[in-house]
Amino acid sequence: MDAALVARGLARGLHVAASLSVYGAALSHACIAPVALRRASAEVAAHVVGCIRDVIRLGLGIAIAAGAIWLVLEAIYITGGERLAERVAVLGPVLYETNFGHLLAIRLALLVLATAVFGRGCSGGRTIASAGLAGAAVVLQAWLGHGAAMGDTEGHLLLASLALHLLAAGAWLGGLAPLLIIAGALPHAASHTAASRFSILGTACVLVLAATTLLQGWYLVGGISGLFDTAYGRVALAKLAFFVVLLGFASANRFRLVPALITANASAAQTQIRGSILVEALVGLLVIVLAGILLNLSPNMSMVTGS
């Protein structure tokens, strides 16, 4: 892999990670936070909502910045321009005249709208609408995947699979920051309530991620040999390895740390679960960045074409 490809993959991965964060934070605020915040004082609840709002705004800022870098790198890749003036000159045409540019602009517009609709986070209806808008932005990312480029039955299947994959990843990994905020601000019992509900959502997301990963791997990796003999396969293998690490943290949280929040060791458990969530979020970011690099690599299409 050359440096330009890795740079494009990093920019893409950061853009997608930020988009997932906006979606996951809005979804968590709509589905997870309300149950836990019922047990909190008005001041603490306002603090938690404010922090989640900051996560959404930070996610939007990173999505815009990473998207701009991604646009520049894609323009260089598409046009092959070497001089700075040539690179700047093609930004407009790439943004306004290519499928990549259209989708990038629409996704960013949806994320901006989602953040505006979320507002101060005080309205349940607006929060749900915000999550829906951000979810639409996440789904549109699938149209830049390998399935959309294929266009046949297998391509449509891969397109739908990637859309579900992204939504599940956003609901799980994008919801970790709000969960970390809740676990740090609320009492043990309220943290247990939020973490327990998040674990149910996370389990459903893991099942979707596992199924869609298997489906995409079946079509795109090209068998066991493709995992080791191609750059696509090796990056896919690294992504899978870190995904297994994520599963380990998620399992420890659900079966060991979350139940401990309502025991005599609740204080220690709450400290441990905050650390576990933070590491889980960092590993999740690495997985998403690897996915960004993966989507810029050419897969082994032998399983698809039958060649």
Secondary structure by P-SEA (a helix, b strand, c coil): ccaaaaaaaaaaaaaaaaaaaaaaaaaaaacccccccccccaaaaaaaaaaaaaaaaaaaaaaaaaaaaaaaaaaaaacccccaaaaaaaccccccccaaaaaaaaaaaaaaaaaaaacccccaaaaaaaaaaaaaaaaaccccccccccccaaaaaaaaaaaaaaaaaaaaccaaaaaaaaaacccaaaaaaaaaaaaaaaaaaaaaaaaaaaaaaaccccccccccccaaaaaaaaaaaaaaaaaaaaaaaaccccccccccaaaaaaaaaaaaaaaaaaaaaaaaaaaaaaaaccccccccccc
